[in-house]
Amino acid sequence: MADPINLHEDEQPFELSPFILAIMKIAREEGDYISEQTLRELEEKVTPEIVPHKHAALVASPKRIEITQEHLDTVKKVVDVVKVMVKVGSFLSEKVGKYIGPIGTVAGVVKDIRYTISISTLYEYMLDTLTERTNESVKLFEEVYGKNKPQQLVYDMLIKLELEAANPLKWAMKGDNLQSKETFNKWKNILESVLTEALFLEIYASGLLQGVGSHGVNRILEKIARYDELVKQWNEHYLTTEDFWPKGVETLVNEVHENRNLTSKDDKIEVLWKGIESIHTNFKFYAAVFPRDHIWHHYKHYESQAIVSDREGFVIVVYRSKVKEPYVRDRAFLRRCVERDDLRQRHTQSWQFNHWQIVRNYYNDYPIVENSAKFYGTFHLVVAQSKSIIASRYSETENSPCGPGYITYDAELEVFDGFTRSTFPLFLLHGL
């Protein structure tokens, strides 16, 4: 038998989804979930332990076709991937349930239970033709196939994926504060596995049943091509829109503040940046964390330009670039100007012998940060302290060594009281 789904020993099993199809349909139309009991019942149906018993009964007889090792391997693979499917159900329950409705109870499992049973039954009858290929098992598979053609299921699925309100991937992304790569890829893979499953069943039927032919296979392949186009559209949408901002990242910042296990700036920046890097987007970021009891100032042109949160003894700053990829010439101009004019600053306050107070007065009494931000058209953050108290991260940006703007620990402010001078380190961040 041909290997239509290209399952090889060194590949990870793809995630099949007989009841995933049902979940998508039911969740969209009813807001209910298949109950935990139903998931357990499904798991019992596909437990690998039942397969060896069937194998033990396979002996040559006039009514049975001899089962080859290839058949046995195929059965094992099918059972393995359906087991993965049950785990996918758990993922749906945990991650998406709170968004689309409560977990279903035993009394309210599904309205359209026939849909769940039909695709699962087709798989069971296919397994029967593999483990006991008799005239009767083939006939039963043919009857079930005639009532539940994979081609029609794929048609129904693609129609609904075209609709915004019926697309489970988009539902899942809405339920994910950060609209993460993990959620996008998880659902993309689930949907791909549904199509792969349907294609596998159709190819299997075309090889087993007389009169089926290749029409259904060709139509499913056409729909898979359309699905690939949809995935590209969805991918481009999430890479270029900022629905996660600022609310999703604000949620992340609050979680970092409130996590009592994160006691240092380094602990906090690691968790914060891991969350930021998980976002499925082309936008670029800066992040900084430092204790609040230092001299620091910032300027935003508008409220959502950056997140600046001062809580729990720490300041957390996150900046998102205003465009997906800041222009190279803008970054180059910013860098030249800052390195020429801002890296070495000076201020004099006569008769003020507390030099840290001179630094404080310099930023409190004069609009230094505001004027600089307005001149460059940037979000601007200044921290007057050594680099040891500041943790920062920035996105890798093409043709830029320091993210979507300019960031440095090496600026200085020289202060003079009329008699003596002192130099203080500055951390500067400009976000384009």
Residue, then its C-alpha position, 0 to 999 in steps of 0.5 A: m500500500a502506498d504511503p499517502i501521508n508520508l509517515h516515516e519513523d524519524e518524523q513526529p506524528f501529526e495531530l489527527s482530529p476526528f473530534i477536533l472537527a466536531i469541537m470547531k463546529i460545536a464551539r462555534e455554533e453552540g459554545d459548548y465543549i465535549s465533556e471530560q467523560t466523552l474525551r475519556e470514552l474516545e481515549e478508550k476507543v483508541t488505546p493501543e492496548i486493544v491492537p495486540h489482541k486483534h493482531a493475535a487473532l489474525v491467522a490465515s483463513p479463507k475469510r481473512i486477508e493476511i496482514t503484512q507488517e506494513h499493515l501492522d505498522t500503519v495501525k500503530k501509527v494511526v493509533d498513535v496519532v489519534k492518541v495525540m489528538v486526545k491530548v490536543g483536546s486537553f489543550l483546547s479545554e485549558k487554553v481556549g475554553k475560557y474564551i469561548g465558553p465553559i467546559g461542557t458537562v455530561a448532560g450537555v455534551v453536544k447538540d450535533i453528536r452525529y458529526t462527532i460519531s461519523i468521522s470517528t466511525l469512519y476511522e474505526y472502520m478503516l482500522d478494521t479493514l487494516t486489521e481484518r481485511t475481509n469482504e465484510s469489513v471492506k463493505l462496512f467501510e464503504e457504507v460508512y464512507g458513502k455517508n461521510k465523505p472526507q471531500q465534503l468535510v473538507y469543503d465544509m471546513l474551508i467554507k467556515l475558515e473563510l469566515e472571521a467568526a467561524n475561524p478557530l485559529k483567530w478565536a484562539m489568537k484573540g484568547d491569547n493576550l500576546q497573540s503568540k507564535e505558539t498559539f498560531n502554530k498550534w492551530k495551524n498544525i491542528l487545521e493542517s492535520v485535519l486536512t491531512e487526515a481527510l486526504f489520507l482517508e480519501i486516498y485510502a478509500s480510492g485504493l480500496l474501493q472500486g469506483v471511487g477514483s481520484h476525483g475526491v483526492n484531487r478536490i481535496l488537494e485543491k482545497i489544501a492549496r486554498y488553505d495554504e493561501l489562507v495561512k499566508q494571509w493569516n500569518e501576514h495579518y498577525l505579523t503586521t498588526e498590533d492587536f496585542w498592544p498595549k493591553g496584552v503586553e501590559t498584562l505581561v508586565n503586571e504578571v512580572h511585577e506580581n510574581r514574588n519569585l522574581t526578586s531581581k532585575d535579571d529575573k524580571i527581564e528574563v521572564l518579560w523578554k521571553g513573553i515579548e519574544s513569543i509574540h507572533t509579530n514583525f514589530k521590534f521592542y526594547a525592554a528595561v528593568f531597574p529599581r525605582d529608587h534611582i534618577w530616571h525620566h522618560y517622555k512619551h509623545y502619546e500614551s500607548q507609545a510605550i509601557v512605563s510601569d512603576r510598581e513593587g519597587f521596580v520600573i519596567v519599560v517596554y517600547r514597541s517600534k511605531v513601524k514594523e521595521p524603522y527606516v535604516r536612514d532614520r536609525a543612522f541619523l539618530r545614532r549619529c546625532v546622539e553620539r555627537d551631541d548626547l553621549r557627553q553632557r555637562h551641567t553647572q550648578s554653583w554652590q551645590f556640593n551634593h553632586w547627585q543633587i545636581v544630576r537630579n536638578y538637571y532633569n527636574d528643572y530643565p526639559i532635557v528629556e522632553n526636548s531630546a525626544k521631540f527633536y528626534g521624534t522618539f520615545h526617550l528614557v534616561v536613567a542616571q546610574s551605573k549599568s549594574i542596576i539596569a537590565s535591558r533587552y532589544s529585538e534583533t533589527e536588520n542593519s542595526p547593532c542596537g535595536p529599533g532606535y538607539i540604546t547605550y549604557d555609555a553616556e555620561l553627565e559631567v557636573f560642576d559646582g564651581f569648584t569641583r567636577s564629577t562624572f555620572p553614568l547615563f543609560l539612554l534609550h531612544g525608540l523609533 
